[in-house]
Amino acid sequence: MTQSQGADQEFLEFLIKSLVDHPDEVKVLRKVDEMGVLLSLKVHPLDMGQVVGRQGSTAKAIRSLLRIVGIRHNARVNLKIEEPEGGTRERRERREMPAEPMGGGRDQ
């Protein structure tokens, strides 16, 4: 592997291992195709919250940093965070919100 080929993968591994409580279970797979570089990230189920962050803010920041690394090496880098089996995230069903009356629902 040349320096530019693995820079994005090494950077992601270093970054994620620095964030999580189970660094030994961090796995990054790198796949190159016509769309660019795809990095697939797998972490311990209990570490998902640390990787994603509130409202996805940590994941967005990691993706921004990976784009910068990719630009430096003339590659488009995308991140896929694999949802672990037995994850703690509960799936919520979408509820339809009742329509509000005209005027924002305030009494006039």
C-alpha positions as a Markdown table, in Angstrom:
| # | Residue | x | y | z |
|---|---|---|---|---|
| 1 | Met | 0.0 | 0.0 | 0.0 |
| 2 | Thr | 1.4 | 3.4 | -0.9 |
| 3 | Gln | 1.2 | 6.3 | 1.5 |
| 4 | Ser | -1.8 | 7.9 | -0.2 |
| 5 | Gln | -3.7 | 4.6 | -0.6 |
| 6 | Gly | -4.0 | 3.9 | 3.1 |
| 7 | Ala | -3.9 | 7.4 | 4.6 |
| 8 | Asp | -7.7 | 7.8 | 4.8 |
| 9 | Gln | -8.1 | 4.3 | 6.4 |
| 10 | Glu | -5.3 | 4.9 | 8.9 |
| 11 | Phe | -6.6 | 8.3 | 9.8 |
| 12 | Leu | -10.1 | 7.0 | 10.4 |
| 13 | Glu | -8.9 | 4.1 | 12.6 |
| 14 | Phe | -6.7 | 6.5 | 14.7 |
| 15 | Leu | -9.6 | 8.9 | 15.1 |
| 16 | Ile | -12.3 | 6.3 | 16.0 |
| 17 | Lys | -10.0 | 4.4 | 18.4 |
| 18 | Ser | -9.3 | 7.7 | 20.2 |
| 19 | Leu | -13.1 | 8.2 | 20.7 |
| 20 | Val | -14.4 | 4.8 | 21.7 |
| 21 | Asp | -14.3 | 2.7 | 24.9 |
| 22 | His | -13.5 | -0.5 | 23.0 |
| 23 | Pro | -10.7 | 0.4 | 20.5 |
| 24 | Asp | -9.8 | -3.2 | 19.9 |
| 25 | Glu | -13.1 | -3.8 | 18.2 |
| 26 | Val | -12.8 | -1.0 | 15.7 |
| 27 | Lys | -12.6 | -2.4 | 12.1 |
| 28 | Val | -12.3 | -0.3 | 9.0 |
| 29 | Leu | -12.7 | -1.9 | 5.5 |
| 30 | Arg | -11.6 | 0.1 | 2.5 |
| 31 | Lys | -13.2 | -0.4 | -0.9 |
| 32 | Val | -12.3 | 1.5 | -4.1 |
| 33 | Asp | -14.6 | 1.7 | -7.1 |
| 34 | Glu | -15.6 | 4.2 | -9.8 |
| 35 | Met | -17.4 | 6.3 | -7.2 |
| 36 | Gly | -14.3 | 6.8 | -5.1 |
| 37 | Val | -13.3 | 5.3 | -1.8 |
| 38 | Leu | -15.8 | 3.8 | 0.6 |
| 39 | Leu | -14.7 | 3.2 | 4.2 |
| 40 | Ser | -16.9 | 0.9 | 6.1 |
| 41 | Leu | -16.7 | 1.3 | 9.9 |
| 42 | Lys | -17.7 | -1.3 | 12.5 |
| 43 | Val | -17.5 | -0.6 | 16.2 |
| 44 | His | -18.7 | -2.2 | 19.4 |
| 45 | Pro | -22.5 | -1.7 | 19.9 |
| 46 | Leu | -22.0 | 0.3 | 23.0 |
| 47 | Asp | -19.7 | 2.7 | 21.1 |
| 48 | Met | -22.2 | 3.7 | 18.5 |
| 49 | Gly | -23.4 | 6.7 | 20.4 |
| 50 | Gln | -19.9 | 8.0 | 20.7 |
| 51 | Val | -19.2 | 7.6 | 17.0 |
| 52 | Val | -22.5 | 9.1 | 15.9 |
| 53 | Gly | -22.9 | 11.8 | 18.5 |
| 54 | Arg | -26.0 | 13.9 | 19.3 |
| 55 | Gln | -28.1 | 14.3 | 16.2 |
| 56 | Gly | -25.3 | 12.9 | 14.2 |
| 57 | Ser | -22.9 | 15.8 | 14.9 |
| 58 | Thr | -19.8 | 13.6 | 15.5 |
| 59 | Ala | -20.4 | 11.5 | 12.4 |
| 60 | Lys | -20.8 | 14.7 | 10.3 |
| 61 | Ala | -17.5 | 16.0 | 11.6 |
| 62 | Ile | -15.7 | 12.8 | 10.9 |
| 63 | Arg | -17.1 | 12.8 | 7.3 |
| 64 | Ser | -15.9 | 16.4 | 6.8 |
| 65 | Leu | -12.4 | 15.4 | 8.0 |
| 66 | Leu | -12.4 | 12.4 | 5.7 |
| 67 | Arg | -13.4 | 14.7 | 2.7 |
| 68 | Ile | -10.4 | 16.9 | 3.5 |
| 69 | Val | -8.0 | 13.8 | 3.6 |
| 70 | Gly | -9.5 | 12.7 | 0.3 |
| 71 | Ile | -9.0 | 16.1 | -1.3 |
| 72 | Arg | -5.4 | 16.0 | -0.4 |
| 73 | His | -5.0 | 12.7 | -2.2 |
| 74 | Asn | -7.4 | 13.4 | -5.1 |
| 75 | Ala | -10.0 | 10.9 | -4.0 |
| 76 | Arg | -13.6 | 11.1 | -3.0 |
| 77 | Val | -13.9 | 9.4 | 0.4 |
| 78 | Asn | -17.3 | 8.3 | 1.8 |
| 79 | Leu | -18.0 | 6.8 | 5.2 |
| 80 | Lys | -20.5 | 4.1 | 6.0 |
| 81 | Ile | -21.1 | 3.3 | 9.6 |
| 82 | Glu | -22.2 | -0.2 | 10.0 |
| 83 | Glu | -25.0 | -0.7 | 12.5 |
| 84 | Pro | -23.9 | -3.6 | 14.8 |
| 85 | Glu | -26.0 | -6.6 | 15.5 |
| 86 | Gly | -27.6 | -6.3 | 18.8 |
| 87 | Gly | -27.3 | -2.5 | 18.8 |
| 88 | Thr | -29.0 | -0.5 | 21.5 |
| 89 | Arg | -30.9 | 1.7 | 19.1 |
| 90 | Glu | -34.6 | 1.2 | 19.1 |
| 91 | Arg | -36.5 | 1.7 | 15.9 |
| 92 | Arg | -39.4 | 4.2 | 16.3 |
| 93 | Glu | -42.4 | 4.2 | 14.0 |
| 94 | Arg | -43.3 | 7.5 | 12.4 |
| 95 | Arg | -46.3 | 9.0 | 13.8 |
| 96 | Glu | -48.4 | 11.4 | 11.8 |
| 97 | Met | -48.6 | 14.8 | 13.5 |
| 98 | Pro | -52.1 | 16.3 | 13.7 |
| 99 | Ala | -52.5 | 19.3 | 11.4 |
| 100 | Glu | -52.3 | 22.6 | 13.2 |
| 101 | Pro | -55.1 | 25.2 | 12.6 |
| 102 | Met | -54.3 | 28.3 | 10.5 |
| 103 | Gly | -52.3 | 30.9 | 12.4 |
| 104 | Gly | -50.0 | 28.5 | 14.2 |
| 105 | Gly | -52.6 | 27.3 | 16.7 |
| 106 | Arg | -52.7 | 30.5 | 18.8 |
| 107 | Asp | -56.0 | 31.8 | 20.1 |
| 108 | Gln | -56.7 | 35.2 | 18.6 |
